[in-house]
Amino acid sequence: MSRPELDQLKRRYADVIAQLDSLATADTGLSETDAQTKQELLE
């Protein structure tokens, strides 16, 4: 593989990781909101 190809792969990999990270964060945020909503309904 040539150097530019490697750099491109690294960039793409970093993008995918960032997307997964933001999805995981959004997921966590949603479950926290759900927990709060359930708690409020119980009160």
PyMOL commands that set and color helices and strands:
alter all, ss='L'
color gray80, all
select helices_A, chain A and resi 3-42
alter helices_A, ss='H'
color red, helices_A
deselect
rebuild
show_as cartoon
